[in-house]
Amino acid sequence: MKFQEFLELVPKLKKTKFDGTLSHLKMMPPNRTALIKMAKEKYSSHKKAAVLALFYPCDTGRVNIALILRKTYKGVHSNQVGFPGGKYEDSDGSLEYTALRETEEEVGVSISKIDMITTLTKVYIPPSNYMVYPFFGFCKDHLNFKIQESEVEKMIEIPLDFLLDDKAEIKSEQLTATNKILTVPAFKLGDYHVWGATAMILSELKDLCKNNL
């Protein structure tokens, strides 16, 4: 999709009332329901985080999506592909600001350059007991990313056309947070198999965009 075509979609995307639950189901790992049941006792004290799905023009004039590869560390999200984002802080005032602040910190995109489109459907992540609130925004300018090296291993810039192609939906074997290898639904985006909560959010983005084309 050309970026100008995307810009023409933005007013429709802002007005659309979209429930991403069915989109999430298509990319839901098979053990997710069991994990949620196991996490029932701690759910009431879940933490909050926010992420940003950021669209922007690439050098060819088409639309890219900004993803990141997280650092390898002792934690459930080690070395995973995800969106820029992080934990809500009381000083943020809103989850939308959390998504913007974390994006600026992690990939160097100034908050002033980002236009917000809409809020996406929240996702609970049982292994880390986080409720993640995704936001959808865009930049009109070409971006020169500057990663936060303590948090981010590398930028992953994915053409929106890759996501919109149904052939990108695959089955992939992945090592889960419970140290089990499972076959899970995923997106094949370039060299990466993207699964879990990130794939669920990407599925919502795909359906939201396609429903407005």
N, C-alpha and C positions, 0 to 999 in steps of 0.2 A: 504493500500500500504506500502510495506517495504521501509525504507529510502534509501537503496541501489538502489532499483528500481527507486525511485524518482531522485536520483543523475544521473542515466543513462538517464533520460528524460531531464535533465537541458539543454544540448546543443541544443536539438530540441526546447525547450521552448524559448531559447534565440533567435533562428532564426525565430520563427513563427511570421508572421504579422497577428495580430488578432484584429478585430474590435468588441469590446464588446457591441455595441449598442443593438443588438438583445438579448444578454444575460441579459442586464439590463432591457429590456422590460418585461421579464418574471417575474421579481420581483418588478416591478414598482407599488407603491401604486396607487389606483384608483383616488385619488385627486391630483396627482402630476402635471398633465398638467394644471389644474386650478390654482394651487399655483404658477407655473412658469409664467402664464399670469398675475397674480396679482403682481408678483415681477418684472415685466418688467421694471418699471421706475428705480428701484434701481440696476438692473442687471449690468448696465454699470459701477457701482462702487463696484462690488463684491470684496470680500476679497479672499485670497488664503490660502489653507491649504494642507497638504500632510499627507498621512497615509502609513503604511507599512504592507502588508500581509506577515507575517514571518512564514516560514515552518522550522521545526527542528525535530530531532529524539527524540522519547519518550523512556521510559525505556524498552519497548518491542521491540524496533528496527523498529517501524512503524513511519509514518509521523504524526506530530501534526501541528495544526495552532494556533498561539497565538492571542487570542482575550482578550478584557478587558471589565469589567463592570465599567462604569463611576460613579463617586460620584453623590449623589442627591444634586441638587443645583437649583437656580432660572435661568433656561435657557432651550433652546429647546432640548438639548442633555442630559438632566438630567437622570441619572439611565438607560442609554441605553448601549447595547452591541455594541462595535465597535472595530476598529483596533487601535493600538498605533499610535499616530500622533497628529498634531496640526497646529497652525497658522504659516505661512511663515514669517520670520523675514528678514529684509534687510541684516543683517549680515550673513545670511545663504549662500547667493550666488547662491543657486540652490534649487529647490523643492525637489530633491532627498536627498540633505543634510538635509533639514527640516525633512523629514520622518525618516532618520537615527538618527538625533539629538533627536527628540521627542521620538523615541523608546528607546534610551538609557536613557533619563530622566524619562520616565513613567514606564518602566518595567525592567530597569537595564541591558539591553543587550549592551555590548560594540560595538561601531561602527566597530571596527577592526575585530569582529567575523562574520560580516554580509557580505554575497556575494549577489550582486544584480543580478536579472535575467532579468527583463524587466519593462517597464512602462505599466500600465493598463489604461483603458479608464476613463477620468475624469468624475466627477459627480457634478452637481450643486444642492445645497441644499437651496431651496427657503426660509424656515423660518429663517435661520441664514445668508442668502446671502453670502454663501461661495461656491467657486469652489474648490472641493476636487480632488487632484491629487494622485491616488493610485500607489504604487510601490510594486513589487513582489520580495522578497528576501528569503534567507535561511541561516541557520547556520548548520555546520557539527557536532557541539558538542551538548551534552546534556546541557540544560540551567537551571540555578537556578535564577529564576526571583526575582527581588527586586522592588516592586511597589512604585511609588511616591504616598504616602498616601493622599496628598492634592488633587490629581486628580483622582486616581484610587481606586475603592472599592475593586476589586479583579481580579485576573487572571482567564481567562476561557481557558482551554487547550482542544482543540477539535481535535479528530482524523480526518485526511483527508478522511478516509473511510466513516465517517458519512456524509460528504458533498457530496461525489460521489454517495451515495445511493439516487436514485430518490424518495424513500419513505420519505426522509427528507423534501421534498417540500410540504408545507401545506397551509391552509388558517387560519389566526389568527386574532382575534379581538384585536385591539390596540387603545389606546388613543393617538391621534395625537397632534401636536404642536398647532393646532387650537381648542383643547379641544373637539374634536369630536371622537366618537368611530367608527372606520371603520374596515371592514373585508379586510385584506391585504394579499398578498402573502408573505410567510415567509419560513425560514428553521427551522426545529426543530432539534436543535443540543444539545444533552444532555438534560439538564433541561431548556434550553432557546429557546424562539421563536425569531429569528433574522430577522428583517425586515428593510425596508427603504433603505438608501444608502448603509449600510453595506451588506444587502442581495443582492443588485444589484452588488456590487463588488465581493461577494462570488460566485454569479452566473457566472460571467465572469471567475473567477478562475476555477470553476468546468468545464465549457465548454472548457477552454484552456487546462486543464490537460487531459480531456477525448479525445479531438481531437488529442492528441499526444500519447495516449496509443497504 
